[in-house]
Amino acid sequence: MKDKGFTTKIVHGDRESPIEHGSVHKPVHNVVLYGYKSAEELAAVFQNRQPGYSYGRQNNPTTTALQSKISALEAGSDSVCFATGMAAIAATCLTLLKAGDHLISSQFLFGNTNSFFQTLTQFGIDVTFVDATDAANVKAALQPNTRMVFVETIANPCTQVADLQTIGEFCHQQQLVYVVDNTMSSPALFRPKAVGASLSINSLSKIIAGHGEVLGGSVTDLGQYDWSGYPNINPSYRTGDPQKWGLQQIRKKGLRDMGATLAPDSAHRIAIGAETLALRVEKACSNAQALAEFFDRHPAVKRVYYPGLADHPQNRRAQELFSGFGSLMSIDLVDDDTCFEVLNKLQCVVLSSHLGDNRTLAIPVAHTIFYEMGPERRASMGISEGTIRISVGIEDQADLLADFAQALS
């Protein structure tokens, strides 16, 4: 369906391959083991000489169908799914990096990713955090042992937008693996392939699934990195098409060895949720823009962090890169001490740590998800003691505006 639109391809994607009993969705295959009629066929599957399924920890027909759907969303060559978004990040870094390597990362980073990168240093992997809104900072951090650059599209929680295009050009010149976490924009607004990314990572739990009732993550190879020249590919995986070597190593080590397997029922629910991705994102973006403009005028709000506002530092870049400004924003109140009071007065908005949900969610970030970072690290990310992060949902716009109006009054 190469000539079809974004949503049409996703809704009808399962039917491109034969499905059992004429079902329009790939069924849930709750199975751990797969039987073969001959030992030769079993061996061929295990040795990747023949397509098939070896063991439930490594692959499953329901998950394979979801991986095809994610690849279509990202315009990638292939994808591998994991139990969570953090499992996808961990598998990517732990399988492609080794002791003595160097990773350059944006300093504007999801709290758990930041925590994991701190853990990487305990394994002998050096990590340098830089302000990735200016590609010059990434270039300045380059070392002879640099192997990878990691950035997010729209940073959580203060919505900084990395210089994705220039960083991509630099990574191509230096033959660095360029990993873009696309979670906060989602493929509905942006495809990292356009800026030369090697791999795109998504927390499927969030915008892609959308309903706040399933965990999952994915890594998509965008077909733009020459894995034949990457020194950390194990000799046993240097067989067949070199284009597949990187993702094959991530799949084998991350699923077979680490066991971060996505359950087939979860894969099924994510696939169903993805069908309405573009529709949900369009509504959430519209609501977010209206809320951002409301906050920008409100006397109780000191600052609004949303790429859709003209005074956002990367507003022009966001216009050039994305087809919408996303559903994530944060606000600083004039009086930090009223943060909890305002949140407690919200009636429609849910106080929660999740993102990309159909419901609008709000949380005091310095006191919760970024608390472990400490005040100095939070300050480097632009987080104040009164910063409130808001993940905007698909409710009726008037109801959201009214709820925040009464909470701020």
C-alpha positions as CSV (number, residue, x, y, z in Angstrom):
1,M,0.0,0.0,0.0
2,K,2.8,2.4,-0.8
3,D,0.4,4.8,-2.6
4,K,-2.0,5.0,0.4
5,G,-2.1,7.7,3.1
6,F,-0.7,7.4,6.6
7,T,-3.8,6.2,8.4
8,T,-5.1,4.0,5.6
9,K,-1.8,2.0,5.6
10,I,-2.0,1.5,9.3
11,V,-5.7,0.5,9.4
12,H,-5.3,-2.0,6.6
13,G,-1.7,-3.0,7.2
14,D,-2.5,-6.4,8.8
15,R,-4.4,-7.5,5.7
16,E,-1.3,-7.2,3.4
17,S,-0.3,-10.6,4.7
18,P,-2.7,-13.6,5.0
19,I,-4.5,-13.7,8.3
20,E,-6.0,-16.7,10.0
21,H,-9.7,-17.3,9.2
22,G,-10.1,-14.0,7.3
23,S,-9.7,-11.8,10.5
24,V,-9.0,-8.2,9.8
25,H,-6.6,-8.0,12.8
26,K,-3.7,-10.3,13.5
27,P,-4.9,-12.6,16.3
28,V,-3.2,-12.9,19.6
29,H,-0.8,-15.9,19.6
30,N,-0.4,-16.8,23.2
31,V,2.4,-19.3,22.6
32,V,5.9,-19.9,23.9
33,L,7.1,-22.8,21.7
34,Y,6.9,-23.6,18.0
35,G,7.0,-27.1,16.6
36,Y,8.6,-28.2,13.3
37,K,8.2,-31.4,11.2
38,S,11.9,-31.9,10.8
39,A,15.0,-31.3,12.7
40,E,16.6,-29.7,9.6
41,E,13.8,-27.1,9.4
42,L,14.1,-26.3,13.1
43,A,17.9,-25.8,12.7
44,A,17.4,-23.6,9.6
45,V,15.1,-21.3,11.6
46,F,17.5,-21.1,14.5
47,Q,20.4,-20.3,12.1
48,N,18.3,-17.6,10.3
49,R,18.5,-19.5,7.0
50,Q,14.8,-19.8,6.9
51,P,12.0,-17.5,8.2
52,G,10.1,-18.9,11.2
53,Y,9.6,-18.7,14.9
54,S,12.1,-20.2,17.4
55,Y,10.9,-19.3,20.9
56,G,8.4,-16.9,22.5
57,R,11.0,-14.9,24.2
58,Q,12.5,-13.9,20.8
59,N,9.5,-13.7,18.4
60,N,5.8,-14.1,18.0
61,P,3.4,-13.7,15.1
62,T,1.3,-11.1,16.8
63,T,4.4,-9.0,17.6
64,T,5.8,-9.5,14.1
65,A,2.6,-7.9,12.8
66,L,3.0,-5.0,15.1
67,Q,6.6,-4.6,14.1
68,S,5.6,-4.3,10.5
69,K,3.1,-1.7,11.5
70,I,5.7,0.4,13.4
71,S,8.1,0.1,10.4
72,A,5.3,1.5,8.1
73,L,4.7,4.3,10.6
74,E,8.4,5.3,10.6
75,A,9.1,4.5,7.0
76,G,11.8,2.2,8.2
77,S,13.3,-1.1,7.0
78,D,12.5,-3.2,10.0
79,S,11.5,-2.8,13.7
80,V,11.9,-4.8,16.9
81,C,9.5,-4.4,19.8
82,F,10.2,-4.6,23.5
83,A,8.2,-4.8,26.8
84,T,8.6,-1.1,27.4
85,G,10.2,2.0,25.9
86,M,13.0,1.9,28.5
87,A,13.7,-1.7,27.5
88,A,14.1,-0.5,23.9
89,I,16.6,2.2,24.9
90,A,18.5,-0.2,27.2
91,A,18.7,-2.9,24.6
92,T,19.9,-0.5,21.9
93,C,22.7,1.0,24.1
94,L,23.8,-2.2,25.8
95,T,24.0,-4.2,22.6
96,L,25.6,-1.5,20.3
97,L,28.0,0.0,22.9
98,K,30.8,-1.6,24.9
99,A,33.3,-0.6,27.6
100,G,35.5,2.2,26.4
101,D,32.9,3.7,24.0
102,H,31.6,7.2,24.2
103,L,28.0,8.4,23.9
104,I,26.9,12.0,23.3
105,S,23.4,12.7,24.6
106,S,21.1,15.7,24.8
107,Q,20.9,17.1,28.3
108,F,17.2,17.6,27.8
109,L,16.2,14.1,28.5
110,F,13.4,12.0,29.9
111,G,14.3,11.3,33.6
112,N,14.5,7.6,33.3
113,T,16.7,7.7,30.2
114,N,19.0,10.1,32.1
115,S,19.1,7.6,35.0
116,F,19.9,4.8,32.6
117,F,22.7,6.7,31.0
118,Q,24.2,7.3,34.4
119,T,24.1,3.5,34.8
120,L,26.0,3.1,31.5
121,T,29.0,4.8,33.1
122,Q,29.2,2.0,35.6
123,F,29.8,-0.4,32.6
124,G,32.7,1.7,31.3
125,I,30.7,3.6,28.7
126,D,31.5,7.4,28.9
127,V,28.5,9.7,28.5
128,T,28.6,13.4,27.7
129,F,25.4,15.5,28.1
130,V,25.2,18.6,25.9
131,D,22.6,21.3,24.9
132,A,21.5,19.6,21.7
133,T,19.5,22.6,20.6
134,D,22.8,23.8,19.1
135,A,24.6,21.2,17.0
136,A,27.9,23.0,17.8
137,N,27.7,21.5,21.3
138,V,27.4,18.0,19.9
139,K,30.3,18.6,17.5
140,A,32.5,19.9,20.4
141,A,31.8,16.8,22.4
142,L,33.2,14.4,19.8
143,Q,35.9,12.1,20.9
144,P,37.9,9.4,19.0
145,N,35.9,6.7,20.8
146,T,32.5,8.3,20.2
147,R,30.1,5.7,18.7
148,M,26.6,7.1,19.2
149,V,24.5,10.3,19.5
150,F,21.2,10.2,21.3
151,V,18.5,13.0,21.2
152,E,14.8,13.4,21.7
153,T,12.6,15.2,19.2
154,I,10.6,17.4,21.7
155,A,12.2,17.2,25.1
156,N,10.3,16.3,28.2
157,P,9.3,18.4,30.1
158,C,10.4,21.8,28.8
159,T,9.9,21.1,25.1
160,Q,13.4,22.0,23.8
161,V,13.7,20.9,20.2
162,A,17.2,19.6,19.2
163,D,18.9,20.7,16.0
164,L,17.9,17.4,14.5
165,Q,18.9,18.2,10.9
166,T,22.4,19.5,11.5
167,I,23.2,16.8,14.1
168,G,22.1,14.2,11.5
169,E,24.5,15.6,8.9
170,F,27.3,15.6,11.5
171,C,26.6,12.0,12.5
172,H,26.7,10.9,8.8
173,Q,30.0,12.6,8.3
174,Q,31.5,11.0,11.4
175,Q,29.8,7.6,10.8
176,L,28.1,7.8,14.2
177,V,25.0,5.9,15.1
178,Y,22.3,8.6,15.3
179,V,19.5,7.5,17.7
180,V,16.4,9.7,17.8
181,D,13.7,9.1,20.5
182,N,10.5,10.0,18.6
183,T,8.1,9.4,21.5
184,M,7.0,12.9,22.1
185,S,6.3,13.8,18.5
186,S,5.4,10.3,17.2
187,P,5.5,9.3,13.6
188,A,2.2,11.2,13.1
189,L,4.1,14.5,13.4
190,F,7.7,13.6,12.4
191,R,9.8,10.8,10.9
192,P,13.5,10.8,12.1
193,K,14.4,9.3,8.8
194,A,14.1,12.8,7.3
195,V,17.0,14.1,9.3
196,G,19.3,11.1,8.7
197,A,18.7,9.2,11.9
198,S,20.0,5.6,12.0
199,L,17.5,4.3,14.6
200,S,14.1,5.7,15.8
201,I,12.9,4.7,19.2
202,N,9.3,5.0,20.4
203,S,7.7,4.3,23.8
204,L,4.6,2.6,22.4
205,S,2.9,3.0,25.8
206,K,2.4,6.6,25.0
207,I,1.1,8.4,21.9
208,I,1.1,5.4,19.6
209,A,-1.1,3.1,21.8
210,G,-2.7,6.2,23.3
211,H,-5.1,4.7,25.8
212,G,-3.0,4.3,28.9
213,E,-3.5,0.6,29.3
214,V,-0.5,-1.1,27.8
215,L,3.3,-0.9,28.0
216,G,5.6,-1.4,25.0
217,G,8.6,0.0,23.1
218,S,10.2,-0.2,19.7
219,V,13.4,0.3,17.8
220,T,13.2,0.9,14.1
221,D,16.1,0.7,11.7
222,L,15.6,3.5,9.1
223,G,17.9,2.0,6.5
224,Q,20.4,4.8,6.5
225,Y,23.4,3.5,8.5
226,D,26.1,1.2,7.0
227,W,26.4,-1.5,9.7
228,S,29.2,-3.2,7.8
229,G,31.5,-0.5,9.1
230,Y,30.4,-0.5,12.7
231,P,33.0,-2.1,14.9
232,N,30.7,-3.5,17.6
233,I,28.8,-6.0,15.5
234,N,29.5,-9.5,16.8
235,P,31.1,-11.8,14.2
236,S,28.2,-14.2,14.5
237,Y,25.8,-11.5,13.2
238,R,28.0,-10.5,10.3
239,T,26.1,-12.8,7.9
240,G,23.5,-12.0,5.2
241,D,22.5,-8.5,4.4
242,P,24.7,-6.0,6.3
243,Q,21.7,-3.6,6.4
244,K,20.1,-6.0,8.9
245,W,23.1,-6.5,11.2
246,G,22.5,-3.7,13.7
247,L,18.8,-4.5,14.4
248,Q,19.6,-8.3,14.4
249,Q,22.1,-7.7,17.2
250,I,19.6,-5.6,19.1
251,R,16.9,-8.2,18.7
252,K,19.1,-11.2,19.6
253,K,20.8,-9.6,22.6
254,G,17.8,-7.5,23.8
255,L,15.2,-10.3,23.5
256,R,17.0,-13.6,23.6
257,D,19.6,-12.7,26.2
258,M,18.0,-9.9,28.2
259,G,14.4,-11.2,27.9
260,A,12.7,-7.8,27.5
261,T,9.9,-9.4,25.5
262,L,6.7,-7.7,24.6
263,A,3.7,-9.9,25.5
264,P,1.5,-10.9,22.5
265,D,-1.6,-9.5,24.1
266,S,0.1,-6.2,24.6
267,A,1.3,-6.2,21.0
268,H,-2.3,-6.7,19.8
269,R,-3.6,-3.8,21.9
270,I,-0.8,-1.5,20.7
271,A,-1.6,-2.4,17.1
272,I,-5.3,-1.6,17.6
273,G,-4.5,1.7,19.3
274,A,-2.1,2.8,16.5
275,E,-5.0,2.8,14.0
276,T,-6.3,6.1,15.4
277,L,-2.9,7.7,16.0
278,A,-3.2,10.5,13.4
279,L,-6.8,11.3,14.5
280,R,-5.9,11.5,18.2
281,V,-2.7,13.5,17.6
282,E,-4.5,16.1,15.5
283,K,-7.1,16.7,18.3
284,A,-4.5,16.7,21.0
285,C,-2.3,19.2,19.1
286,S,-5.3,21.5,18.6
287,N,-6.2,21.4,22.3
288,A,-2.6,22.0,23.3
289,Q,-2.2,25.1,21.1
290,A,-5.4,26.6,22.6
291,L,-4.2,25.8,26.2
292,A,-0.7,27.2,25.5
293,E,-2.2,30.5,24.2
294,F,-4.5,30.6,27.3
295,F,-1.6,30.1,29.7
296,D,0.5,32.7,27.8
297,R,-2.2,35.3,28.6
298,H,-2.9,34.2,32.2
299,P,-1.5,36.5,35.0
300,A,-0.8,33.5,37.3
301,V,1.5,31.9,34.7
302,K,5.1,33.1,34.5
303,R,6.2,31.1,31.5
304,V,4.8,28.6,29.0
305,Y,7.0,25.9,27.3
306,Y,5.3,24.9,24.1
307,P,6.9,24.9,20.6
308,G,3.7,26.2,19.0
309,L,4.1,29.7,20.6
310,A,5.9,32.3,18.6
311,D,8.3,33.2,21.4
312,H,9.5,29.5,22.0
313,P,13.3,29.5,21.2
314,Q,12.8,26.7,18.6
315,N,9.4,27.7,17.2
316,R,10.8,28.2,13.7
317,R,12.7,24.9,13.8
318,A,9.6,23.1,15.0
319,Q,7.6,24.6,12.1
320,E,10.2,23.3,9.7
321,L,10.5,19.8,11.2
322,F,7.1,18.8,12.5
323,S,3.6,18.7,11.0
324,G,2.3,19.8,14.4
325,F,3.7,21.0,17.7
326,G,2.7,18.0,19.9
327,S,0.6,17.5,23.0
328,L,3.3,18.1,25.6
329,M,3.8,21.4,27.4
330,S,4.9,22.8,30.8
331,I,4.2,25.9,32.7
332,D,5.9,27.8,35.5
333,L,3.6,29.6,37.9
334,V,4.3,33.1,39.1
335,D,4.3,31.7,42.7
336,D,6.0,28.3,42.9
337,D,4.4,27.7,46.3
338,T,0.9,27.5,44.7
339,C,1.9,24.5,42.4
340,F,0.2,21.9,44.6
341,E,-2.8,24.1,45.3
342,V,-3.5,24.6,41.6
343,L,-3.0,20.9,40.8
344,N,-5.4,19.9,43.6
345,K,-8.1,22.1,42.2
346,L,-8.2,20.4,38.8
347,Q,-11.3,18.4,38.2
348,C,-11.2,17.1,34.6
349,V,-7.4,16.8,34.4
350,V,-5.9,13.7,35.9
351,L,-2.8,14.0,38.2
352,S,-0.6,11.3,36.7
353,S,3.0,10.6,35.4
354,H,2.0,9.2,32.0
355,L,2.2,11.0,28.6
356,G,0.4,10.8,25.3
357,D,-2.9,9.6,26.7
358,N,-6.4,10.4,25.5
359,R,-6.9,12.1,28.9
360,T,-5.2,15.3,29.8
361,L,-2.6,14.7,32.6
362,A,-0.7,17.0,34.9
363,I,2.2,16.5,37.3
364,P,4.6,18.6,39.4
365,V,7.8,17.4,37.8
366,A,10.5,18.7,40.3
367,H,8.7,16.8,43.1
368,T,8.1,13.5,41.3
369,I,9.6,12.1,38.1
370,F,12.7,14.4,38.1
371,Y,13.1,14.5,41.9
372,E,16.1,12.1,41.9
373,M,18.1,14.3,39.6
374,G,18.6,16.9,42.3
375,P,18.1,20.7,41.9
376,E,21.4,21.3,39.9
377,R,20.6,18.9,37.2
378,R,16.9,20.0,37.1
379,A,18.1,23.6,36.7
380,S,20.2,22.6,33.7
381,M,17.1,21.3,32.0
382,G,15.1,24.4,32.7
383,I,12.9,22.8,35.5
384,S,11.9,25.0,38.4
385,E,10.3,24.0,41.7
386,G,6.9,25.1,40.4
387,T,7.1,23.6,36.9
388,I,3.9,21.7,36.0
389,R,4.0,19.3,33.0
390,I,0.9,18.8,31.1
391,S,0.1,16.1,28.6
392,V,-2.9,17.3,26.6
393,G,-5.6,14.8,25.6
394,I,-8.5,14.7,23.3
395,E,-11.3,16.1,25.6
396,D,-13.5,18.9,24.4
397,Q,-11.4,22.0,24.3
398,A,-13.9,24.2,26.2
399,D,-13.9,21.8,29.2
400,L,-10.1,21.9,29.4
401,L,-9.9,25.6,29.3
402,A,-12.6,25.9,31.9
403,D,-10.9,23.5,34.2
404,F,-7.5,25.3,34.1
405,A,-9.3,28.6,34.4
406,Q,-11.0,27.7,37.7
407,A,-7.8,26.0,39.1
408,L,-5.7,29.1,38.4
409,S,-8.3,31.6,39.6
